[in-house]
Every structure is written in structure tokens, then in C-alpha cells.
Amino acid sequence: QNRSAIGAKLGLLTENGMLYRDIRAASGYLSGDPSRAHFGFPTDTELGYLEVQWPDGAVSMVEKLEPDSFVRVERQ
């Protein structure tokens, strides 16, 4: 099972456009990445939705996002 969502692609819609991240296990020689993504944007930016494209092709949408928050998304 892929409990860390390795290979998932994320897109966050903001008033200034889309921000993209991906979840990966490693980024270079002897290094690793956390299985969480961080999006940085200017203060007072309006957020639209978060789209998660899971490695198996399924898609999850998260709406009503708040800045400075932690969102946990689980594959259904």
C-alpha cells in the first residue's frame, strides 16, 4: 500500500493562478522528502481549491481552504 501517497500530484488554485507540488520519496543523493507538501503564498491571498491526483489516477478535491492550516487528505 502507498500510505504516503508517493507519486501524487497536487494543484492549489489561488487568485493568482495554480501552484503545483508533487509527493516524492527522494530528491537527490542520500536525501529524502517529507510526505507532505507546503504551499507558500502572499498574505490575504484568496484560495480556491486543492486538487490531488493520486498515483492510480483517481482525483480528490478539497474546497473551503484556509491559510495557515494543515489539511490531511486521505484516498477514498
N, C-alpha and C positions, 0 to 999 in steps of 0.2 A: 504494500500500500504506500502511496505517496502522501504521507501525512503532512509534509512541509510544503506541499504544492510546488515542488521544484519544476520549473518549466512554465509556470503560469505567467500570463502577460496581463498587466493592469493598465487601465487608462482612466485618468481623472479629468472630468470636464470642469473647467473653470470659466469665468467670464472672459479670460484672456486666451482661451484655447485649451487644447488637450495636453496633459502631462502624462508621460509613459514611463513605466518601470517594468522590470521582469524579475522573477524569483529564480535565483540560481544557487547552486551549492558552492561554487568556487569561482574566483575571478582572476586568479593568477597563480604563479608558482608558490606552493605552500601557504596559500591564503584561503579564506572561506568568507562567505557572506551570510548574514543572518537571514532567516526565512521570513522576514517582514520587510515591507517597503516603507520608505519615508518620502513624503511629498512636501517640498517647501514652496511657499508662495507668499506674496506680499500681504501685509495686514489688511483686513477688510475686503479681501477677495471673496467674491460670491462663488460658492461651489455648486455644481450641478449634480453629477452622479459619478459613481465609481463602477467601471466595468471590469470584471475578472474573466479572462478567457483561460479556462482550465486546460491542462495538457491533453485531456481526452476530447477536447473540442466543445465541451459544454460552456455556457456563459452564465454568469451571475451578475446581477445589477444591485447596487446599493444606492439608495436615494436618501435625501434629507441628511446630508453630511454637515458636521460642524467642525470649524477649525480647532486646532489644539485638542484633538480627540484621537483615541485609539479605537480602531474598528477591526473586529475579528470576523472574517468571512469563512464559512465552512461550506464545503461542497455538499450539495443535497442530492 
